[in-house]
């Protein structure tokens, strides 16, 4: 064996050792600080249902949203809805969850081929701590809007729609108070979020946060880009942050929220 061939083999061996000792990242997207992003309506087009109660809390009047850091495995986030106020539900009314829409940033690759998020409904206590969950539905998340079939029914006043990260590929998206504050006429009266979007668990396998952590930016609470469609006996129209249905037409509130300059 020539000296040059031996040198080449030694070089390859050294390279193999270095590569073996180098950890391979599970996810190419680093965990970052919250970042401003222009809203892009991609994915499953969100909607409502005639005669149903569609609850929307986020406000995209400025055309900007906020991308939060990547969720770790086991982390839980979600939105608590007061069905008694929003949809005339609660005790004596069996409200059925018809459909949900959730906006994510989801990195693809091999990890995007497997169910990386599960969804469930949870009852909550007076502090909005999670109590009892429904059967979870695991899905492959996509960039933009994701359509989630109905997750069951409830006669509770308050219910939480919760997403649990099963992999480290998704970043939650919220509205953007800071951009809305300077959003011009389209954002007149926009204000900040209503404090119903939460982080329920922030470590893999760790205990749930009780009370949960309200998602917020420097100006106040923010709302996750999530909409939830319910069928309650006397509820019609689309519920907004004011509580009462805004209209008997299921598209009115959603169209208002989607307008931006």
ChimeraX commands (.cxc) that place a marker at each C-alpha (Angstrom):
marker #1 position 0.00,0.00,0.00 radius 0.5
marker #1 position 1.42,3.36,-1.00 radius 0.5
marker #1 position 2.05,6.16,1.49 radius 0.5
marker #1 position -0.56,8.41,-0.22 radius 0.5
marker #1 position -3.24,5.69,-0.03 radius 0.5
marker #1 position -2.53,5.15,3.68 radius 0.5
marker #1 position -2.82,8.90,4.28 radius 0.5
marker #1 position -6.14,9.04,2.46 radius 0.5
marker #1 position -7.54,6.18,4.54 radius 0.5
marker #1 position -6.39,7.83,7.77 radius 0.5
marker #1 position -8.07,11.07,6.68 radius 0.5
marker #1 position -11.37,9.29,5.96 radius 0.5
marker #1 position -11.19,7.48,9.31 radius 0.5
marker #1 position -10.64,10.75,11.16 radius 0.5
marker #1 position -13.57,12.36,9.31 radius 0.5
marker #1 position -15.86,9.45,10.22 radius 0.5
marker #1 position -14.93,9.77,13.89 radius 0.5
marker #1 position -15.69,13.50,13.86 radius 0.5
marker #1 position -19.07,12.98,12.17 radius 0.5
marker #1 position -20.03,10.23,14.60 radius 0.5
marker #1 position -19.28,12.51,17.53 radius 0.5
marker #1 position -21.26,15.43,16.10 radius 0.5
marker #1 position -24.89,15.55,17.31 radius 0.5
marker #1 position -27.44,15.67,14.51 radius 0.5
marker #1 position -30.11,18.31,15.16 radius 0.5
marker #1 position -33.64,16.99,15.27 radius 0.5
marker #1 position -34.92,20.15,13.64 radius 0.5
marker #1 position -33.15,22.52,11.32 radius 0.5
marker #1 position -35.13,25.55,12.54 radius 0.5
marker #1 position -33.56,26.95,15.72 radius 0.5
marker #1 position -35.68,27.94,18.68 radius 0.5
marker #1 position -35.86,31.72,18.34 radius 0.5
marker #1 position -37.33,34.78,19.95 radius 0.5
marker #1 position -40.82,35.82,18.80 radius 0.5
marker #1 position -40.66,37.26,15.31 radius 0.5
marker #1 position -42.96,39.53,13.30 radius 0.5
marker #1 position -44.37,38.02,10.11 radius 0.5
marker #1 position -46.74,39.29,7.45 radius 0.5
marker #1 position -49.97,37.31,7.50 radius 0.5
marker #1 position -50.26,34.90,4.59 radius 0.5
marker #1 position -53.53,33.03,4.22 radius 0.5
marker #1 position -52.30,29.61,3.19 radius 0.5
marker #1 position -53.36,26.08,3.97 radius 0.5
marker #1 position -56.92,24.97,4.71 radius 0.5
marker #1 position -59.13,28.01,4.19 radius 0.5
marker #1 position -60.83,28.77,7.51 radius 0.5
marker #1 position -64.58,29.13,7.60 radius 0.5
marker #1 position -67.71,28.72,9.66 radius 0.5
marker #1 position -71.00,26.89,9.22 radius 0.5
marker #1 position -74.51,28.24,8.60 radius 0.5
marker #1 position -76.39,28.51,11.87 radius 0.5
marker #1 position -73.30,27.62,13.90 radius 0.5
marker #1 position -71.32,29.68,16.37 radius 0.5
marker #1 position -67.82,30.46,15.10 radius 0.5
marker #1 position -65.54,31.90,17.79 radius 0.5
marker #1 position -62.65,34.08,16.63 radius 0.5
marker #1 position -60.50,36.07,19.07 radius 0.5
marker #1 position -57.43,37.01,17.01 radius 0.5
marker #1 position -57.23,40.33,15.20 radius 0.5
marker #1 position -55.24,40.67,11.96 radius 0.5
marker #1 position -56.27,44.25,11.20 radius 0.5
marker #1 position -52.66,45.32,10.53 radius 0.5
marker #1 position -51.86,42.34,8.33 radius 0.5
marker #1 position -49.11,41.25,10.75 radius 0.5
marker #1 position -48.83,38.23,13.00 radius 0.5
marker #1 position -46.25,37.04,15.55 radius 0.5
marker #1 position -44.36,33.73,15.27 radius 0.5
marker #1 position -43.48,32.28,18.68 radius 0.5
marker #1 position -40.54,29.96,19.48 radius 0.5
marker #1 position -40.71,26.28,18.55 radius 0.5
marker #1 position -42.78,24.17,20.91 radius 0.5
marker #1 position -40.86,21.46,22.75 radius 0.5
marker #1 position -42.17,17.91,22.86 radius 0.5
marker #1 position -45.00,17.66,25.38 radius 0.5
marker #1 position -45.67,21.40,25.48 radius 0.5
marker #1 position -49.34,22.35,25.51 radius 0.5
marker #1 position -50.95,25.56,24.29 radius 0.5
marker #1 position -54.52,26.47,23.54 radius 0.5
marker #1 position -57.55,28.69,23.88 radius 0.5
marker #1 position -60.26,28.69,26.54 radius 0.5
marker #1 position -63.78,29.44,25.28 radius 0.5
marker #1 position -66.75,30.48,27.39 radius 0.5
marker #1 position -69.52,28.71,25.52 radius 0.5
marker #1 position -72.20,30.10,27.82 radius 0.5
marker #1 position -71.28,33.65,26.83 radius 0.5
marker #1 position -70.13,33.16,23.24 radius 0.5
marker #1 position -72.59,30.57,22.01 radius 0.5
marker #1 position -75.47,30.47,24.52 radius 0.5
marker #1 position -74.20,27.10,25.70 radius 0.5
marker #1 position -73.39,25.74,29.14 radius 0.5
marker #1 position -75.47,23.56,31.50 radius 0.5
marker #1 position -78.62,22.28,29.86 radius 0.5
marker #1 position -77.14,22.79,26.39 radius 0.5
marker #1 position -75.10,20.10,24.68 radius 0.5
marker #1 position -72.69,22.02,22.46 radius 0.5
marker #1 position -71.06,20.04,19.65 radius 0.5
marker #1 position -67.65,21.01,18.31 radius 0.5
marker #1 position -68.06,20.90,14.52 radius 0.5
marker #1 position -64.67,22.06,13.23 radius 0.5
marker #1 position -61.54,23.95,14.24 radius 0.5
marker #1 position -58.83,25.81,12.34 radius 0.5
marker #1 position -55.31,26.36,13.69 radius 0.5
marker #1 position -52.52,28.37,12.07 radius 0.5
marker #1 position -48.96,27.02,12.48 radius 0.5
marker #1 position -45.51,27.50,11.12 radius 0.5
marker #1 position -44.40,23.91,10.55 radius 0.5
marker #1 position -40.95,22.90,9.35 radius 0.5
marker #1 position -41.03,20.02,6.89 radius 0.5
marker #1 position -38.50,17.37,6.03 radius 0.5
marker #1 position -38.62,13.86,7.44 radius 0.5
marker #1 position -40.13,15.10,10.69 radius 0.5
marker #1 position -43.03,16.65,8.83 radius 0.5
marker #1 position -44.13,13.22,7.59 radius 0.5
marker #1 position -45.36,12.05,10.99 radius 0.5
marker #1 position -48.14,13.25,13.33 radius 0.5
marker #1 position -46.42,15.97,15.32 radius 0.5
marker #1 position -49.39,17.67,16.98 radius 0.5
marker #1 position -52.39,16.27,18.83 radius 0.5
marker #1 position -55.60,18.13,19.63 radius 0.5
marker #1 position -58.14,17.62,22.41 radius 0.5
marker #1 position -60.87,19.42,24.32 radius 0.5
marker #1 position -60.34,19.92,28.06 radius 0.5
marker #1 position -62.64,21.01,30.82 radius 0.5
marker #1 position -61.11,23.75,32.98 radius 0.5
marker #1 position -61.49,24.97,36.56 radius 0.5
marker #1 position -62.09,28.52,37.76 radius 0.5
marker #1 position -58.42,29.38,37.11 radius 0.5
marker #1 position -58.53,27.90,33.57 radius 0.5
marker #1 position -56.32,25.00,34.66 radius 0.5
marker #1 position -56.85,21.86,32.58 radius 0.5
marker #1 position -58.96,19.19,34.29 radius 0.5
marker #1 position -60.23,16.40,32.02 radius 0.5
marker #1 position -59.41,15.87,28.37 radius 0.5
marker #1 position -61.21,14.21,25.49 radius 0.5
marker #1 position -59.64,11.60,23.26 radius 0.5
marker #1 position -56.76,13.23,21.37 radius 0.5
marker #1 position -56.53,13.45,17.58 radius 0.5
marker #1 position -52.94,13.37,16.23 radius 0.5
marker #1 position -52.21,14.93,12.83 radius 0.5
marker #1 position -49.39,16.00,10.53 radius 0.5
marker #1 position -49.21,19.82,10.84 radius 0.5
marker #1 position -48.82,21.96,7.75 radius 0.5
marker #1 position -47.72,25.55,7.21 radius 0.5
marker #1 position -50.62,27.95,7.52 radius 0.5
marker #1 position -54.17,26.99,8.38 radius 0.5
marker #1 position -54.86,23.42,9.48 radius 0.5
marker #1 position -58.42,22.05,9.53 radius 0.5
marker #1 position -59.21,19.92,12.58 radius 0.5
marker #1 position -62.45,17.90,12.64 radius 0.5
marker #1 position -64.81,18.26,15.58 radius 0.5
marker #1 position -63.48,16.88,18.85 radius 0.5
marker #1 position -66.68,16.06,20.72 radius 0.5
marker #1 position -69.40,17.80,22.68 radius 0.5
marker #1 position -69.82,19.37,26.11 radius 0.5
marker #1 position -72.37,20.93,28.42 radius 0.5
marker #1 position -69.70,22.84,30.35 radius 0.5
marker #1 position -69.65,26.64,30.45 radius 0.5
marker #1 position -65.95,26.82,29.64 radius 0.5
marker #1 position -63.87,24.51,27.48 radius 0.5
marker #1 position -60.27,24.57,26.27 radius 0.5
marker #1 position -59.10,23.61,22.79 radius 0.5
marker #1 position -55.55,22.35,23.39 radius 0.5
marker #1 position -52.68,21.39,21.08 radius 0.5
marker #1 position -49.84,19.19,22.34 radius 0.5
marker #1 position -46.51,19.07,20.49 radius 0.5
marker #1 position -45.44,15.49,19.67 radius 0.5
marker #1 position -42.34,16.63,17.77 radius 0.5
marker #1 position -40.24,19.77,17.61 radius 0.5
marker #1 position -41.35,21.20,14.28 radius 0.5
marker #1 position -44.19,23.64,15.04 radius 0.5
marker #1 position -44.17,27.29,16.03 radius 0.5
marker #1 position -47.40,28.87,17.28 radius 0.5
marker #1 position -48.72,32.01,15.59 radius 0.5
marker #1 position -50.57,34.84,17.32 radius 0.5
marker #1 position -51.88,38.22,16.35 radius 0.5
marker #1 position -49.56,41.17,16.84 radius 0.5
marker #1 position -50.52,43.90,19.33 radius 0.5
marker #1 position -47.54,46.11,18.50 radius 0.5
marker #1 position -48.26,46.14,14.77 radius 0.5
marker #1 position -52.00,46.56,15.38 radius 0.5
marker #1 position -51.28,49.60,17.58 radius 0.5
marker #1 position -49.81,51.36,14.53 radius 0.5
marker #1 position -52.03,49.71,11.94 radius 0.5
marker #1 position -53.95,52.80,10.93 radius 0.5
marker #1 position -57.73,53.14,10.43 radius 0.5
marker #1 position -58.21,49.39,9.92 radius 0.5
marker #1 position -57.12,48.85,13.52 radius 0.5
marker #1 position -59.20,51.55,15.21 radius 0.5
marker #1 position -60.39,50.11,18.53 radius 0.5
marker #1 position -58.44,46.89,18.09 radius 0.5
marker #1 position -56.97,46.87,21.60 radius 0.5
marker #1 position -55.09,43.81,22.86 radius 0.5
marker #1 position -56.03,40.17,23.31 radius 0.5
marker #1 position -58.63,38.95,25.76 radius 0.5
marker #1 position -56.27,36.75,27.80 radius 0.5
marker #1 position -57.74,33.39,26.79 radius 0.5
marker #1 position -54.75,32.02,24.83 radius 0.5
marker #1 position -52.48,30.09,27.16 radius 0.5
marker #1 position -49.39,27.97,27.60 radius 0.5
marker #1 position -50.59,25.00,29.66 radius 0.5
marker #1 position -47.30,23.08,29.87 radius 0.5
marker #1 position -43.79,24.26,29.03 radius 0.5
marker #1 position -41.57,21.22,29.59 radius 0.5
marker #1 position -41.67,17.62,28.27 radius 0.5
marker #1 position -43.38,15.40,30.79 radius 0.5
marker #1 position -43.52,18.21,33.33 radius 0.5
marker #1 position -46.56,19.16,35.38 radius 0.5
marker #1 position -49.13,21.40,33.82 radius 0.5
marker #1 position -49.03,25.11,34.55 radius 0.5
marker #1 position -51.80,26.03,36.99 radius 0.5
marker #1 position -52.84,28.70,36.51 radius 0.5
marker #1 position -51.70,28.59,32.90 radius 0.5
marker #1 position -49.44,31.26,31.42 radius 0.5
marker #1 position -51.25,33.88,29.35 radius 0.5
marker #1 position -49.56,34.43,25.98 radius 0.5
marker #1 position -48.58,38.08,25.72 radius 0.5
marker #1 position -46.32,40.65,24.09 radius 0.5
marker #1 position -45.06,43.92,25.63 radius 0.5
marker #1 position -48.47,45.57,25.14 radius 0.5
marker #1 position -50.62,42.83,26.65 radius 0.5
marker #1 position -52.27,39.47,25.91 radius 0.5
marker #1 position -52.17,38.09,22.37 radius 0.5
marker #1 position -54.52,35.59,20.76 radius 0.5
marker #1 position -53.52,32.42,18.96 radius 0.5
marker #1 position -54.65,32.20,15.35 radius 0.5
marker #1 position -57.34,29.64,16.09 radius 0.5
marker #1 position -61.02,29.59,15.28 radius 0.5
marker #1 position -63.51,27.10,16.67 radius 0.5
marker #1 position -66.95,26.24,15.25 radius 0.5
marker #1 position -69.71,25.05,17.59 radius 0.5
marker #1 position -73.33,24.00,17.35 radius 0.5
marker #1 position -75.29,25.01,20.45 radius 0.5
marker #1 position -79.11,24.88,20.61 radius 0.5
marker #1 position -79.81,28.60,20.44 radius 0.5
marker #1 position -76.54,29.98,19.06 radius 0.5
marker #1 position -76.42,31.54,15.61 radius 0.5
marker #1 position -74.03,33.89,13.97 radius 0.5
marker #1 position -70.38,34.45,14.74 radius 0.5
marker #1 position -69.21,35.32,18.23 radius 0.5
marker #1 position -66.65,38.05,18.76 radius 0.5
marker #1 position -64.68,39.38,21.73 radius 0.5
marker #1 position -67.76,41.34,22.85 radius 0.5
marker #1 position -69.46,38.08,23.78 radius 0.5
marker #1 position -72.74,38.25,21.89 radius 0.5
marker #1 position -73.06,36.91,18.35 radius 0.5
marker #1 position -72.17,39.68,15.93 radius 0.5
marker #1 position -74.51,38.63,13.16 radius 0.5
marker #1 position -76.84,35.92,12.00 radius 0.5
marker #1 position -74.56,35.49,8.99 radius 0.5
marker #1 position -71.73,33.12,9.81 radius 0.5
marker #1 position -69.20,34.92,7.62 radius 0.5
marker #1 position -69.58,38.47,8.94 radius 0.5
marker #1 position -67.11,38.46,11.83 radius 0.5
marker #1 position -64.53,36.34,10.03 radius 0.5
marker #1 position -64.56,38.69,7.05 radius 0.5
marker #1 position -64.11,41.67,9.34 radius 0.5
marker #1 position -61.16,40.06,11.07 radius 0.5
marker #1 position -59.48,39.20,7.80 radius 0.5
marker #1 position -59.50,42.76,6.48 radius 0.5
marker #1 position -56.19,44.55,6.73 radius 0.5
marker #1 position -54.39,47.46,5.09 radius 0.5
marker link #1:1,2 radius 0.2
marker link #1:2,3 radius 0.2
marker link #1:3,4 radius 0.2
marker link #1:4,5 radius 0.2
marker link #1:5,6 radius 0.2
marker link #1:6,7 radius 0.2
marker link #1:7,8 radius 0.2
marker link #1:8,9 radius 0.2
marker link #1:9,10 radius 0.2
marker link #1:10,11 radius 0.2
marker link #1:11,12 radius 0.2
marker link #1:12,13 radius 0.2
marker link #1:13,14 radius 0.2
marker link #1:14,15 radius 0.2
marker link #1:15,16 radius 0.2
marker link #1:16,17 radius 0.2
marker link #1:17,18 radius 0.2
marker link #1:18,19 radius 0.2
marker link #1:19,20 radius 0.2
marker link #1:20,21 radius 0.2
marker link #1:21,22 radius 0.2
marker link #1:22,23 radius 0.2
marker link #1:23,24 radius 0.2
marker link #1:24,25 radius 0.2
marker link #1:25,26 radius 0.2
marker link #1:26,27 radius 0.2
marker link #1:27,28 radius 0.2
marker link #1:28,29 radius 0.2
marker link #1:29,30 radius 0.2
marker link #1:30,31 radius 0.2
marker link #1:31,32 radius 0.2
marker link #1:32,33 radius 0.2
marker link #1:33,34 radius 0.2
marker link #1:34,35 radius 0.2
marker link #1:35,36 radius 0.2
marker link #1:36,37 radius 0.2
marker link #1:37,38 radius 0.2
marker link #1:38,39 radius 0.2
marker link #1:39,40 radius 0.2
marker link #1:40,41 radius 0.2
marker link #1:41,42 radius 0.2
marker link #1:42,43 radius 0.2
marker link #1:43,44 radius 0.2
marker link #1:44,45 radius 0.2
marker link #1:45,46 radius 0.2
marker link #1:46,47 radius 0.2
marker link #1:47,48 radius 0.2
marker link #1:48,49 radius 0.2
marker link #1:49,50 radius 0.2
marker link #1:50,51 radius 0.2
marker link #1:51,52 radius 0.2
marker link #1:52,53 radius 0.2
marker link #1:53,54 radius 0.2
marker link #1:54,55 radius 0.2
marker link #1:55,56 radius 0.2
marker link #1:56,57 radius 0.2
marker link #1:57,58 radius 0.2
marker link #1:58,59 radius 0.2
marker link #1:59,60 radius 0.2
marker link #1:60,61 radius 0.2
marker link #1:61,62 radius 0.2
marker link #1:62,63 radius 0.2
marker link #1:63,64 radius 0.2
marker link #1:64,65 radius 0.2
marker link #1:65,66 radius 0.2
marker link #1:66,67 radius 0.2
marker link #1:67,68 radius 0.2
marker link #1:68,69 radius 0.2
marker link #1:69,70 radius 0.2
marker link #1:70,71 radius 0.2
marker link #1:71,72 radius 0.2
marker link #1:72,73 radius 0.2
marker link #1:73,74 radius 0.2
marker link #1:74,75 radius 0.2
marker link #1:75,76 radius 0.2
marker link #1:76,77 radius 0.2
marker link #1:77,78 radius 0.2
marker link #1:78,79 radius 0.2
marker link #1:79,80 radius 0.2
marker link #1:80,81 radius 0.2
marker link #1:81,82 radius 0.2
marker link #1:82,83 radius 0.2
marker link #1:83,84 radius 0.2
marker link #1:84,85 radius 0.2
marker link #1:85,86 radius 0.2
marker link #1:86,87 radius 0.2
marker link #1:87,88 radius 0.2
marker link #1:88,89 radius 0.2
marker link #1:89,90 radius 0.2
marker link #1:90,91 radius 0.2
marker link #1:91,92 radius 0.2
marker link #1:92,93 radius 0.2
marker link #1:93,94 radius 0.2
marker link #1:94,95 radius 0.2
marker link #1:95,96 radius 0.2
marker link #1:96,97 radius 0.2
marker link #1:97,98 radius 0.2
marker link #1:98,99 radius 0.2
marker link #1:99,100 radius 0.2
marker link #1:100,101 radius 0.2
marker link #1:101,102 radius 0.2
marker link #1:102,103 radius 0.2
marker link #1:103,104 radius 0.2
marker link #1:104,105 radius 0.2
marker link #1:105,106 radius 0.2
marker link #1:106,107 radius 0.2
marker link #1:107,108 radius 0.2
marker link #1:108,109 radius 0.2
marker link #1:109,110 radius 0.2
marker link #1:110,111 radius 0.2
marker link #1:111,112 radius 0.2
marker link #1:112,113 radius 0.2
marker link #1:113,114 radius 0.2
marker link #1:114,115 radius 0.2
marker link #1:115,116 radius 0.2
marker link #1:116,117 radius 0.2
marker link #1:117,118 radius 0.2
marker link #1:118,119 radius 0.2
marker link #1:119,120 radius 0.2
marker link #1:120,121 radius 0.2
marker link #1:121,122 radius 0.2
marker link #1:122,123 radius 0.2
marker link #1:123,124 radius 0.2
marker link #1:124,125 radius 0.2
marker link #1:125,126 radius 0.2
marker link #1:126,127 radius 0.2
marker link #1:127,128 radius 0.2
marker link #1:128,129 radius 0.2
marker link #1:129,130 radius 0.2
marker link #1:130,131 radius 0.2
marker link #1:131,132 radius 0.2
marker link #1:132,133 radius 0.2
marker link #1:133,134 radius 0.2
marker link #1:134,135 radius 0.2
marker link #1:135,136 radius 0.2
marker link #1:136,137 radius 0.2
marker link #1:137,138 radius 0.2
marker link #1:138,139 radius 0.2
marker link #1:139,140 radius 0.2
marker link #1:140,141 radius 0.2
marker link #1:141,142 radius 0.2
marker link #1:142,143 radius 0.2
marker link #1:143,144 radius 0.2
marker link #1:144,145 radius 0.2
marker link #1:145,146 radius 0.2
marker link #1:146,147 radius 0.2
marker link #1:147,148 radius 0.2
marker link #1:148,149 radius 0.2
marker link #1:149,150 radius 0.2
marker link #1:150,151 radius 0.2
marker link #1:151,152 radius 0.2
marker link #1:152,153 radius 0.2
marker link #1:153,154 radius 0.2
marker link #1:154,155 radius 0.2
marker link #1:155,156 radius 0.2
marker link #1:156,157 radius 0.2
marker link #1:157,158 radius 0.2
marker link #1:158,159 radius 0.2
marker link #1:159,160 radius 0.2
marker link #1:160,161 radius 0.2
marker link #1:161,162 radius 0.2
marker link #1:162,163 radius 0.2
marker link #1:163,164 radius 0.2
marker link #1:164,165 radius 0.2
marker link #1:165,166 radius 0.2
marker link #1:166,167 radius 0.2
marker link #1:167,168 radius 0.2
marker link #1:168,169 radius 0.2
marker link #1:169,170 radius 0.2
marker link #1:170,171 radius 0.2
marker link #1:171,172 radius 0.2
marker link #1:172,173 radius 0.2
marker link #1:173,174 radius 0.2
marker link #1:174,175 radius 0.2
marker link #1:175,176 radius 0.2
marker link #1:176,177 radius 0.2
marker link #1:177,178 radius 0.2
marker link #1:178,179 radius 0.2
marker link #1:179,180 radius 0.2
marker link #1:180,181 radius 0.2
marker link #1:181,182 radius 0.2
marker link #1:182,183 radius 0.2
marker link #1:183,184 radius 0.2
marker link #1:184,185 radius 0.2
marker link #1:185,186 radius 0.2
marker link #1:186,187 radius 0.2
marker link #1:187,188 radius 0.2
marker link #1:188,189 radius 0.2
marker link #1:189,190 radius 0.2
marker link #1:190,191 radius 0.2
marker link #1:191,192 radius 0.2
marker link #1:192,193 radius 0.2
marker link #1:193,194 radius 0.2
marker link #1:194,195 radius 0.2
marker link #1:195,196 radius 0.2
marker link #1:196,197 radius 0.2
marker link #1:197,198 radius 0.2
marker link #1:198,199 radius 0.2
marker link #1:199,200 radius 0.2
marker link #1:200,201 radius 0.2
marker link #1:201,202 radius 0.2
marker link #1:202,203 radius 0.2
marker link #1:203,204 radius 0.2
marker link #1:204,205 radius 0.2
marker link #1:205,206 radius 0.2
marker link #1:206,207 radius 0.2
marker link #1:207,208 radius 0.2
marker link #1:208,209 radius 0.2
marker link #1:209,210 radius 0.2
marker link #1:210,211 radius 0.2
marker link #1:211,212 radius 0.2
marker link #1:212,213 radius 0.2
marker link #1:213,214 radius 0.2
marker link #1:214,215 radius 0.2
marker link #1:215,216 radius 0.2
marker link #1:216,217 radius 0.2
marker link #1:217,218 radius 0.2
marker link #1:218,219 radius 0.2
marker link #1:219,220 radius 0.2
marker link #1:220,221 radius 0.2
marker link #1:221,222 radius 0.2
marker link #1:222,223 radius 0.2
marker link #1:223,224 radius 0.2
marker link #1:224,225 radius 0.2
marker link #1:225,226 radius 0.2
marker link #1:226,227 radius 0.2
marker link #1:227,228 radius 0.2
marker link #1:228,229 radius 0.2
marker link #1:229,230 radius 0.2
marker link #1:230,231 radius 0.2
marker link #1:231,232 radius 0.2
marker link #1:232,233 radius 0.2
marker link #1:233,234 radius 0.2
marker link #1:234,235 radius 0.2
marker link #1:235,236 radius 0.2
marker link #1:236,237 radius 0.2
marker link #1:237,238 radius 0.2
marker link #1:238,239 radius 0.2
marker link #1:239,240 radius 0.2
marker link #1:240,241 radius 0.2
marker link #1:241,242 radius 0.2
marker link #1:242,243 radius 0.2
marker link #1:243,244 radius 0.2
marker link #1:244,245 radius 0.2
marker link #1:245,246 radius 0.2
marker link #1:246,247 radius 0.2
marker link #1:247,248 radius 0.2
marker link #1:248,249 radius 0.2
marker link #1:249,250 radius 0.2
marker link #1:250,251 radius 0.2
marker link #1:251,252 radius 0.2
marker link #1:252,253 radius 0.2
marker link #1:253,254 radius 0.2
marker link #1:254,255 radius 0.2
marker link #1:255,256 radius 0.2
marker link #1:256,257 radius 0.2
marker link #1:257,258 radius 0.2
marker link #1:258,259 radius 0.2
marker link #1:259,260 radius 0.2
marker link #1:260,261 radius 0.2
view
